[in-house]
């Protein structure tokens, strides 16, 4: 799934669940982008350094997920183990008392939600969901980018949901206006 879709979906869910705390939705959306940051930063650096000298194929080859410098970091942020551990610590340490706006909680839930939503939308590029405890990967029959694995249908559904959410929030804002 595209990074912006993770952010929009997380924002919408958090806004619906935590209506009285608008910051929760924003922090959830920010947290949902964490897993893709190593790759996006690497892509930005590659584009900056090799502006006019790199072909599209060279760019994709250089962006390989499992290669350093972002390989292990990418695996770590796409794993449920680190974020699950942080959520457990949040609860065990009683951090909800120090997080009255639930910013940290929704940030971590957004991050975990991203990893869960990646499971059904990544095929050949699937990450191990329990890395470093296990290298097992579930390769979905659906891919958000691979045309051989229903990318077009996936994109249509993904963007139709975003459009529906935008229309629903627009309708809601007009209904609540004085």
C-alpha positions as CSV (number, residue, x, y, z in Angstrom):
1,X,0.0,0.0,0.0
2,X,1.2,3.5,-0.7
3,X,2.6,5.5,2.2
4,X,0.0,8.3,1.8
5,X,-2.8,5.7,1.9
6,X,-1.4,4.3,5.2
7,X,-1.5,7.9,6.6
8,X,-5.0,8.7,5.3
9,X,-6.5,5.4,6.5
10,X,-4.9,5.6,10.0
11,X,-5.9,9.3,10.3
12,X,-9.5,8.3,9.4
13,X,-9.7,5.4,11.8
14,X,-8.1,7.3,14.7
15,X,-10.4,10.3,14.1
16,X,-13.4,8.0,14.2
17,X,-12.2,6.2,17.4
18,X,-10.9,9.2,19.3
19,X,-13.3,12.0,18.3
20,X,-12.5,14.2,21.3
21,X,-8.7,14.2,20.7
22,X,-7.9,15.4,17.2
23,X,-4.1,15.1,17.8
24,X,-4.5,11.4,18.1
25,X,-5.4,11.1,14.5
26,X,-2.5,13.3,13.4
27,X,0.0,11.3,15.5
28,X,-1.4,8.0,14.2
29,X,-1.0,9.2,10.6
30,X,2.6,10.2,11.4
31,X,3.3,6.8,13.0
32,X,1.9,5.0,10.0
33,X,4.6,6.5,7.8
34,X,7.5,5.3,9.9
35,X,8.1,1.9,8.2
36,X,8.5,3.6,4.8
37,X,10.9,6.3,5.9
38,X,14.2,4.5,5.4
39,X,13.3,3.7,1.8
40,X,11.9,7.2,1.1
41,X,15.1,8.8,2.6
42,X,17.3,6.5,0.6
43,X,15.3,7.3,-2.6
44,X,15.6,11.1,-1.9
45,X,19.4,10.8,-1.4
46,X,19.8,8.7,-4.6
47,X,17.7,11.2,-6.6
48,X,19.7,14.1,-5.2
49,X,23.1,12.6,-5.8
50,X,22.4,11.1,-9.2
51,X,19.9,13.7,-10.5
52,X,20.5,13.3,-14.3
53,X,22.9,10.3,-14.4
54,X,20.7,7.4,-13.2
55,X,18.2,5.5,-15.3
56,X,15.0,4.3,-13.8
57,X,16.3,0.7,-13.8
58,X,19.5,1.7,-12.0
59,X,17.4,3.7,-9.5
60,X,15.2,0.7,-8.6
61,X,18.2,-1.6,-8.4
62,X,20.0,0.8,-6.0
63,X,16.8,1.1,-4.0
64,X,16.7,-2.6,-3.2
65,X,15.0,-3.0,0.2
66,X,17.4,-5.5,1.8
67,X,20.6,-3.8,0.8
68,X,22.5,-1.5,3.2
69,X,22.2,1.3,4.4
70,X,18.5,0.8,4.9
71,X,18.2,-3.0,4.7
72,X,18.2,-4.0,8.4
73,X,16.5,-0.7,9.4
74,X,13.8,-1.4,6.8
75,X,13.3,-4.9,8.2
76,X,13.2,-3.6,11.8
77,X,10.6,-0.9,11.1
78,X,8.4,-3.3,9.1
79,X,8.5,-5.9,11.8
80,X,5.8,-6.2,14.5
81,X,8.4,-7.1,17.1
82,X,9.9,-3.7,17.8
83,X,6.6,-1.8,17.7
84,X,4.8,-4.6,19.6
85,X,7.5,-4.4,22.3
86,X,7.1,-0.6,22.5
87,X,3.3,-1.0,22.9
88,X,3.8,-3.6,25.6
89,X,6.2,-1.2,27.4
90,X,3.7,1.6,27.0
91,X,1.2,-0.5,28.9
92,X,3.5,-2.0,31.4
93,X,5.1,1.3,32.4
94,X,1.8,3.0,32.7
95,X,2.7,5.6,30.1
96,X,-1.0,6.4,29.4
97,X,-0.9,8.6,32.5
98,X,1.9,10.6,31.0
99,X,0.3,10.6,27.6
100,X,-3.1,12.3,28.2
101,X,-3.6,13.2,24.5
102,X,-2.6,9.6,23.5
103,X,-0.1,10.9,21.0
104,X,2.5,8.2,21.7
105,X,-0.1,5.5,21.8
106,X,-1.6,6.5,18.4
107,X,1.8,7.0,16.9
108,X,2.7,3.4,17.8
109,X,-0.7,2.0,16.7
110,X,-0.3,3.8,13.4
111,X,3.1,2.2,13.0
112,X,1.7,-1.3,13.9
113,X,-1.3,-0.7,11.6
114,X,1.0,0.0,8.7
115,X,2.8,-3.3,9.2
116,X,-0.5,-5.2,9.4
117,X,-1.9,-3.5,6.3
118,X,1.3,-4.4,4.4
119,X,0.7,-8.1,4.9
120,X,-2.1,-8.4,2.3
121,X,-0.6,-5.9,-0.2
122,X,3.0,-7.1,-0.6
123,X,4.0,-10.0,-2.7
124,X,7.6,-10.4,-3.9
125,X,8.7,-7.5,-1.7
126,X,7.0,-8.9,1.5
127,X,9.0,-8.3,4.7
128,X,9.2,-10.8,7.6
129,X,6.5,-9.6,10.0
130,X,8.4,-11.1,13.1
131,X,12.0,-10.2,12.1
132,X,14.5,-10.7,13.8
133,X,12.8,-13.6,15.6
134,X,11.8,-15.2,12.3
135,X,12.8,-14.7,8.7
136,X,9.5,-16.2,7.5
137,X,7.6,-14.0,5.0
138,X,4.1,-14.3,3.7
139,X,3.9,-13.4,0.1
140,X,0.5,-12.2,-0.7
141,X,-1.1,-13.0,-4.0
142,X,-1.9,-9.2,-4.2
143,X,0.7,-6.5,-4.7
144,X,0.1,-2.8,-4.6
145,X,2.7,-2.2,-7.3
146,X,3.3,-5.4,-9.3
147,X,0.9,-5.5,-12.3
148,X,1.2,-9.3,-12.4
149,X,-0.3,-9.4,-8.9
150,X,-3.4,-7.2,-9.3
151,X,-1.7,-3.8,-8.8
152,X,-4.3,-2.0,-10.9
153,X,-7.3,-3.5,-9.0
154,X,-5.5,-2.8,-5.7
155,X,-4.8,0.8,-6.7
156,X,-8.5,1.3,-7.7
157,X,-9.7,0.0,-4.4
158,X,-7.1,1.9,-2.4
159,X,-8.0,5.2,-4.1
160,X,-11.7,4.6,-4.1
161,X,-11.5,4.2,-0.3
162,X,-9.5,7.5,0.0
163,X,-12.1,9.2,-2.2
164,X,-15.0,7.8,-0.1
165,X,-13.3,9.0,3.1
166,X,-12.7,12.5,1.6
167,X,-16.4,12.7,0.6
168,X,-17.6,11.4,4.0
169,X,-15.5,14.0,5.9
170,X,-16.5,16.7,3.5
171,X,-20.2,15.8,4.1
172,X,-19.6,15.6,7.8
173,X,-18.0,19.1,7.9
174,X,-20.9,20.6,6.0
175,X,-23.4,18.9,8.3
176,X,-21.7,20.2,11.4
177,X,-21.2,23.8,10.1
178,X,-23.4,26.5,11.7
